[in-house]
Amino acid sequence: MSTAARSGKSPRELYSIAKNLGSWDPQRVSLAEDRLHWGRINQEQKEQLIKVCALFYEGEVSVSDTLAWFMLAMPDPDRRMFLSSQVFEEVKHAEFFERFFQEICGNVDTSAYLVPEYRGVLLDELRQRGEAMGRAMIAGDRKALDLALTLFAAHYMGVVEGELAVTGYVYFDDLLAKTGMFPGLHEGIRLIRADEGRHIVHGMDYLRQMIAEHPEFAEPVRELFMRESMQIPSRSDFIFTPNPFELDRDRLMALSYSHVEQRLHEAGLA
């Protein structure tokens, strides 16, 4: 089941939930067993796990930075209230992966894993969407700002969180089920997953609202999702070449496509 089944909760209700459930501390997740497990896997297995964790870390850092533009540009005060909790949570997610690298994997240049298939969607294009919101705010162009906000929500909450990340969670689920290893990593992922479920619910609610108010936004949003879905095979190749844990690549690819379909449905586009 996908993370973001429609909840019907308002931004203020989601903010209230975040106050109670989003206050976990990355420093309190025990990684003691993970240190032992790291020494028991081979180099190819270490490389694949580093690869996935590096992309998560780089993505969390990037969205933490660019989400500030979205929050500042958001005219709805209740949505800004929720987004303030989201910024805090995204920084915590980056902190968790930073700690996992420092204490388990060792010194890793995570940016080296930002191959073209991922660098655009996680970093460069997301930054460009933040800059587009900034330009529209400075120019006082309400129509341009509404479109920039809508495309940012589709890119960030729809694709990065709503397709890439939710598929990545299943990778970790499958890894734990197959090996019985890395319970600390899995606990961190469980907590991150709960936070980002709220983010997706809010983001898709906003996206649906904006498309309903501006039907002309439907086509650029649909094009964004379709363009990103075309990258699923090459992104899967990067993760699963090689595939030393022998996880089910085809199943995870199918899940990626199903997440895209669900996000389109939630946006009122399917």
Disulfide bonds with the S-S distance in Angstrom:
none
